[in-house]
Amino acid sequence: MTRKTKRAAGSVVSAGRTTIQSGFGRLRTGIWPIVQTAGAAAVSWYGAVTLLGHQAPLFAALSAVICLGASRGQPWRRAIEMVLGVAVGILIATLLVQVIGTGTLQIALIAALAMLSATLVNGGSLLVTQAGVSAILVVAVEQPTHTFVPDRFFDALLGGSCALVISQLLFPLNPLAVVSSAARRVFVPLAGTLEEVARAIAAADPERAEGALWQARGIDEAVRAFNDELAAGQESARLAPPRRKALGPLEIYAQAASQVDLAVRNTRVLARAAISLVRNETLTSSTGGPDKTREALSEAVFDLARGVRSLGERLDYEDPELQAETRTYALRAAERATRVLEDREALATSIVVGQVRLTASDLLRGSGMDLAAAQQALDDAAGRSHGL
């Protein structure tokens, strides 16, 4: 075997090993949801047979599988709406079979109406598709009769109820992990935006500052998602006994949430102020390099970015040292920005300084300070900047 052939064989073996390892990794991640779904199908089938007396409750198991997949991680209200959407879709399909019979056109019409009913409850693509599949199965197995028997509707309700118990009460997703992930999608881009503002100020680059403003505007959707996940997580922790211990850490996120929202808004204003600032020719020295004002303001905004990253880590790990670190960065940013006003009282500079102080206040309050304590800390920082 030549050296080239050996290398090729080694590459194939390495790729195969990587594929197998990745497969086992996916299996470890997905095995528990699969077990839950299979268990929900079995329990709902058994319940429909023993409690409702139905001989072959296909739609009990089917509804359990559909609803469990669609409702996992959803708030209670959304999960209930999904269960009702699936059940009502099956009910509509059963009724239509009695009225218009079965056939090619009937399948198209009934499947469309079932998917429309799933869409009405704001179901995702999975729920809408599965509702259509369920309707097609109804048409396939239901025979028109002179009397309407809503057995399949009750089977669907039973299966959906089993899914609710499993997904919302017994084995809900870890709300703290979900909220933490949503928070990172706010803190990481927020810190990145502040860093971009700082670089724009340092380089006197208005285009870069405008790019930072667009970045800041793009964080709003992540903030809304964070607030939604936080509300759903708190609801899950209150109602699901296995997740009660997450209530305390989630309260820390709740305390910081409003201040994070304000910090994002103030960052947008800061980016707009930075655009005006760097367009002011008086801030550029005769040599074209950055003057002391821009250097100081840039460092202040970099400190805000460090404070944001520290706050995100503190919420994740509840570390008192990180809490102190967040406050240190925020106060240092305010102190540096305030010191700039000793040398320059230009309007654009004053606006940037004001926004740095406001964002620093948001970080202080997000770290657990009340309004009075945060204001006093900022006043102390201002005093230090003036040598008082």
N, C-alpha and C positions, 0 to 999 in steps of 0.2 A: 504494500500500500504506500503510495507516494505521500510526501508531506502535505501537498495540497489536498489530497483526498482525506487525509487524517483531520486536517483543519475543518473541512466541510462536514465530515462525520461528527466532529466535536461540536460544531455549531448546531447541527440537527439535534444532537442529544441535549445540548444546553437549552435550545428552544423548546424541546419537548418537556424538559424538566420544569421550565418556567411556566409552560401552559398548564401542566398538572398542578403545580403549586397554586397558580391563580385559580384553577378550578376548585381546589380544596378550600381556598380562601372564600370564594363565592358560596360554596356549600356551607361553610361554617356560619356565614352571615345569613344565608337564606333558610337554613334548616328549621329554625324555630318558627318563623311565619308559616312555613309549609306544614309543620306539625299542628299548629293552631288551626289552620284552614281545614286540614283533613279532619281534625277533631270536631270542628264546628259542623262539618257536613255529616259526620256520623251521629253526633248528638241530635241535630235537627231531624235527621231521618228517623232515629229511634223515638224521638218525642212525638213526631207526627203519627208514627205507627201505634204507639202505646197510648198517647193522650187523645189524639183525634180519631184513631181507628182507621186511618187511611192505609191502603194496602201497598201502594208503591208511590210514596211521596217524593217524587223526583224533584219537584220545585222547592221543597223544603231545603234539601241539600244544595240545590243550585243557588237559591237565594242566599243561603249562608255563605257560600263561596264568593258570590258577587259582592255582597254587602261587606264582608270582612275585608276584602281587598280594597274596596273603595272608601271605607270609613276609618281605616286604621290611621291614627294621628289626627283625625278631624275633631272639631268641637262637638259636644253632645247634640246640639240642635242640627248641625249639618249631617251628622250620622243618622239621626232619626229621619230627617228629610230624605236621605238616600234610601233607607229601608222602605219608607212609605212610597217613594218613587218607583222602586222595583215592584213592590206589591201591587200598586195601582196599575202599573204597566201590564202586569200579568192579568189583573182583573179586566182591564180594557180588552186585552187580547182574547180572553175567554168569552166575554160578552159579544165581541164582534164575530167570533166564530159561530156563535148561536144565531146571529142576525144575518151575516152574509156568507156563511159557510167557509169552505176551504178551497184552495186553488192557487194558481200562480199570482193573479192580481191581488187576491186576498192576503197572501204572504207579504207582498210589497207594501200594501196599505197598513196592515196590522203592525209590521216591523217599524214602519215610519212613525206611526202614532205612538208606539211604545218608546221609541227613541226620543220623540218630542216630549213625552211626559218626563223622561229622565233629564232632558235639557231644561225643562221648566223648573226643576228643583236645583238647577245649577250644578248638575253632575259633571264630572270630568269625562274625558274621552273614553276611559275604561268603563265607567258606569253606563254611558250612553250605548256603547257597543254591546255590552253584556245584556242590557235591556232589550236590544234588538234581537240578540241570540235567544233570549228567553221567550220573546214573542213568537219567533219562528218555531221554537220547540212546542209552544202551545198549539200553534196551527197544525204542527205535524202529528201531535198525539191526541188532540181534542177532536171529538166527533160531534157534529151538530145534533142536538136533541131538542125535544119540546120543552124541557125544563132546564132552568139554570141552577147549577150546583157550584157554589163558590169554593170548592175544596182547594183548588190550586192557590187561590188568594190567601186562604188561611195557612196553607203550607208555606207560602212565601213570607207571611208575617212571622210565623214561627221561626223559620230559618234566619230571617233578618234580626229577630230578637236574640237568637243565639249569638249571632255575629256581634250585636251590640254589647252583650254581656262579656264576651271574650275580649273585644277590642277596646271597650271603654271602662270596664270594671275590673276584670281579672288580670289582663295582660296589656295594659295601655303602654304606648311608647313612653320612654323616659322623657318627661316634659322638660327637665333641666337640660338634657342634651339637645333637644330640639330648640329651646329658647337660646341656649348658648351658641348654637350654630347660627341662628338668625341674628344674634347680637354681633357676631364676628363679621357678618355681611354688612353691618353698619360701621363698626369701629375701624375695620381695615381700610375701606375706601375713604372714610372721614380723615383718618391720619394721613393717608396718601394725598388727599386733596390739600390738607394744610401744608404738607411738605412741598407740594407743587407751588402753592402760594408763596412759601418762604423762598423757594428758588427763583420764582418770578421777581420778587422784590429785590433779591440779591443781584440778579442779572439785569434789572431794569427792563424786563421783557414783557411788554403788554400782551403779546400773543399767548405767551405761556400763562399769564394771569387769566386771560379769557378762557383758556383751556381748563384751568382750575375751576373757574366758575361753572362751566358745563359739567365738570366732574361732580361738583357740589350739588347741582340740580338733580343729577342722576341718583343721588343717595335717597331721595324721598321715598321711592318705592320700597327700598330695603327697610326704611324706618317704619312704614306702614306694615310690612310683613312682620317685622320684629314685634310691634304692638299687638298684631293679631295672634302671633304664636304665643306671646306672653299671656294674653287673655285666655287662650285655649289651654295653655299649660297650667295656669292657676286653677281653672275649672277642673281639669283632669286630676290635679293633685288633691283638690277638695273632695271629689266624688269617688276616686279610686283608692281604696285602702292601701294597696301596695305602693302608692306614690305619695302618701301623705308627708313623708320626710322631705320631699322637695319643696314644701310650702315656704320654709324659711329662706333657702337660697333664692327662690323665685321672688320673694318679697324684696330682696336686695336689687334684683333686676327691675322690679316695679318702681322702686324709689329712684332709680337712675333713669328710667325711661323718659320721663318728661324733660329732664335736663338734657338728655342726649338729643331729643327733638329740637330743643332750643339751641344746642350747640351746632347742630346741622344748619339751622336757619342763620345763626350768627356767622357761621363759616361762609355761607353764600354772600352775606353782606360784607364780610371781610375780603372776599375775593373781588367783589365789585369795587371796594375801596382801594384795593391793591392795584386795580387797573388804572384808576385815577392817579394813584400815587406814582406809578412807574412812568406814566405819560408826562409827569411834571419834570421839565428839563432841569429845574433847579436842583433836583436830587442827584444829578450826575456831575461828578467832578470834572474839572477841565481836562483831565487825562483820560476821561471816559471810563474810569474804574468806579467801583462802588464807593460811596462816601460812608461816613460813620453812621449816619441816620439809617440808611438802608441796611447796613450790616447789622445794626442793633435790632431793627424791626424784623429782619429775616431770622435772626437767632431767637427772637421772642416767639415767632410763629412756629419755628422748629420745636421750641419747648412745648407749645400747645400740642403739636403732633405727638411728641413723646408722652405727654400727659394723657392723650386719648388712648394710645396703645397700652399704657400702664393701667388706665381705668378698665379697659376691656379685659386685661389679664386679671385684674383684681376681682372683677365680677365672676370670672371663671373659677378662680381658686380661693376667693375669700381670704386673701393674704393681707394682714395688717401692714406689712412692710410695703406692699404694692400700693396700698391706700395712701400711706405717707409719701410714697414716691410720686403718685398722681398729684397730690397737693403741692409737693415741692416744685414740680415742673410748672404747674399752673401759676403759682405765686411768683416763680422766677420769670415767667413770661410777662406777667403783669408788671413786675418791677422793672424789667428791661424796657418794656414799651413806655412806661411812665417816665423813665429817665430821659427818653428822647425829647420830651416836651420841654425840658430845660433849655435845649439848644435851638429848637425849632417849633414855632407855633402855627405853621401852615395848616390850612383847613384839611387838606388831604391827609397829612400826617396825623392830625388830631383824630380824624375819623378812624384810621387804622388802629391807633392806640386805643380808642374807645372800644372797638370791636375785639381787640385782643383781651382787654379787661373783661368784657362781657362773656367771651368764650371761656376765659379763665374762671369766671364765677360759675358758669355752667359745669365745668369740670369739678370745681370744689364741691358744689351741691350734689353732683352725681356721685362723688366719693363718700357722701354721708353727712356733710355739713348742712346745718340749717341756714336760712337766708341771712340772719343776723351775724352768725359766726363767719360766713363767707365774706360778707361786706367788711367786717372788722379785719379779717385777714388781708383783704385787698388794700384797705386803708393803711395797714401796717407795712405792706409791701411798697405802697406809694411813699410812705415816710422814709423807708430805707433808701429808696431811689433818690430822695432829696437829702440824704445824709442826716435825717432827724432821728 
